[in-house]
Structure formats: structure tokens, C-alpha cells
Amino acid sequence: MKKSVKIVVCMLVVVAIAGIAIPAKAESWNIDYAKGAPSSVSNQYVYKAYEGHDTSHMFVACTSLSEGKVELITSGFSPNVTAMFTKPGSVTLSDPSPIRITIELWARSDRVIASGYILW
């Protein structure tokens, strides 16, 4: 019985340490754009700015792309990234500046329906 208690305690410690070691944050984004539609119902552009973080990598994911193309433009990374999502996927952003970084997502087609998340 004592052996099984030790195993359970060890498993709980491993789970607790793993939870502490991976402090991830995520923020979602979405674009639903139709050329010529008013901005109150159509967003072509998503802008995110972050300051004061201490991560070594960030990830921008496009989890759903029903129509069109989405361009990713970054600043404050080494190197800065410009990429195009033409299907669901993700981009790893390296060495973000703790002072300030920006992530822009632009609809680059006449009709774009896309969503995803930013993870750091």
C-alpha cells in the first residue's frame, strides 16, 4: 500500500511541476472581411501589441481559413516575419523584444474568413 501512495505522490509532483514550467498565455484573433462592406461588419485588420513579457518564442496560428488569404506582419522579433496563410497553419516567432512587439494580420483577398490564436 505504501508503494502505491508514493507513486501517486510522485505523479502529483510531476504534474504540478509541469504546470508551473509551462506558463502559456493565448489570445484569439479573427477576420471576417468582405471588400466594400462597412467596417462595422467587416474587419480586414487585426493589430496586437505586447510589452514586458519574458518568453523566447511566440506562435501565431491560423486554425480556420474558410476563404481567402491572411498576411502576418511582425515587428520586435529577431528576425521579423512576414508570412501568408493560405491554409491553416502556424508560424514560430523567435526572440521577441521584452520592450514592445507587434503582430498584424491582414485580409489579402476580396473575401476572407479566418481565425486563430497567438500563444506565448
C-alpha positions as CSV (number, residue, x, y, z in Angstrom):
1,M,0.0,0.0,0.0
2,K,2.8,2.4,0.9
3,K,4.4,1.9,-2.6
4,S,1.2,2.9,-4.4
5,V,0.9,6.0,-2.2
6,K,4.5,7.0,-3.1
7,I,3.7,6.5,-6.8
8,V,0.6,8.7,-6.6
9,V,2.5,11.4,-4.7
10,C,5.3,11.3,-7.3
11,M,2.8,11.6,-10.1
12,L,1.2,14.6,-8.4
13,V,4.5,16.3,-8.0
14,V,5.4,15.8,-11.7
15,V,2.0,17.2,-12.8
16,A,2.4,20.2,-10.5
17,I,6.0,20.9,-11.8
18,A,4.9,20.5,-15.4
19,G,2.0,23.0,-14.8
20,I,4.5,25.5,-13.3
21,A,7.1,25.1,-16.0
22,I,4.8,25.9,-18.9
23,P,3.1,29.2,-18.2
24,A,1.4,29.8,-21.6
25,K,-1.0,32.6,-22.5
26,A,-3.1,32.7,-25.6
27,E,-5.2,35.4,-27.3
28,S,-7.6,34.7,-30.2
29,W,-7.9,36.7,-33.4
30,N,-10.4,36.6,-36.2
31,I,-11.0,38.3,-39.6
32,D,-14.3,38.4,-41.4
33,Y,-13.8,40.7,-44.4
34,A,-15.7,41.4,-47.5
35,K,-14.4,44.1,-49.9
36,G,-16.7,47.1,-49.9
37,A,-18.5,46.2,-46.7
38,P,-18.6,48.9,-43.9
39,S,-16.0,48.4,-41.1
40,S,-18.8,47.9,-38.6
41,V,-19.5,44.5,-40.1
42,S,-16.2,43.7,-41.9
43,N,-12.7,43.7,-40.3
44,Q,-9.7,43.5,-42.6
45,Y,-7.1,44.1,-40.0
46,V,-6.1,42.8,-36.6
47,Y,-3.4,44.6,-34.6
48,K,-1.9,43.2,-31.4
49,A,0.9,44.9,-29.3
50,Y,2.6,43.2,-26.3
51,E,5.1,44.7,-23.8
52,G,7.0,43.4,-20.8
53,H,7.0,39.6,-21.5
54,D,9.9,37.3,-21.0
55,T,9.3,34.4,-23.4
56,S,11.8,33.2,-26.0
57,H,9.2,32.3,-28.7
58,M,5.7,33.2,-29.7
59,F,3.4,31.3,-32.1
60,V,0.8,32.7,-34.4
61,A,-1.7,30.1,-35.6
62,C,-4.4,30.2,-38.2
63,T,-6.8,27.5,-37.1
64,S,-9.5,28.2,-39.6
65,L,-9.4,29.7,-43.1
66,S,-12.7,29.3,-44.9
67,E,-11.9,31.8,-47.7
68,G,-9.1,34.0,-48.9
69,K,-5.5,34.8,-47.6
70,V,-4.2,36.3,-44.4
71,E,-0.9,38.1,-44.2
72,L,1.1,38.1,-41.0
73,I,3.5,41.1,-40.4
74,T,5.6,41.4,-37.2
75,S,7.9,43.9,-35.5
76,G,10.2,43.5,-32.5
77,F,11.3,39.9,-33.3
78,S,14.7,38.7,-34.4
79,P,14.2,38.3,-37.3
80,N,10.9,40.0,-38.1
81,V,8.5,37.8,-40.0
82,T,6.2,38.4,-42.9
83,A,4.1,35.3,-43.9
84,M,1.0,34.4,-45.8
85,F,-1.6,32.0,-44.5
86,T,-3.4,30.3,-47.5
87,K,-4.5,27.3,-45.4
88,P,-4.5,26.6,-41.6
89,G,-1.0,26.5,-40.1
90,S,1.3,28.3,-37.6
91,V,4.4,30.4,-37.6
92,T,7.0,30.5,-34.8
93,L,8.3,33.9,-33.9
94,S,11.8,34.0,-32.3
95,D,13.4,36.2,-29.7
96,P,10.7,38.8,-29.1
97,S,11.8,42.1,-27.6
98,P,10.6,42.4,-24.0
99,I,10.1,46.2,-24.6
100,R,7.5,46.0,-27.4
101,I,6.4,43.7,-30.2
102,T,3.6,44.0,-32.7
103,I,1.7,41.4,-34.7
104,E,-0.5,42.5,-37.6
105,L,-2.9,40.2,-39.5
106,W,-4.4,41.5,-42.8
107,A,-7.0,40.1,-45.1
108,R,-5.4,39.9,-48.5
109,S,-8.3,38.8,-50.7
110,D,-11.7,40.3,-51.5
111,R,-13.3,37.8,-49.2
112,V,-11.6,36.4,-46.1
113,I,-13.0,34.3,-43.2
114,A,-10.2,33.3,-40.8
115,S,-9.5,32.8,-37.1
116,G,-6.7,31.6,-34.9
117,Y,-4.7,32.4,-31.8
118,I,-1.4,33.9,-30.6
119,L,0.4,31.8,-28.0
120,W,3.3,32.9,-25.7
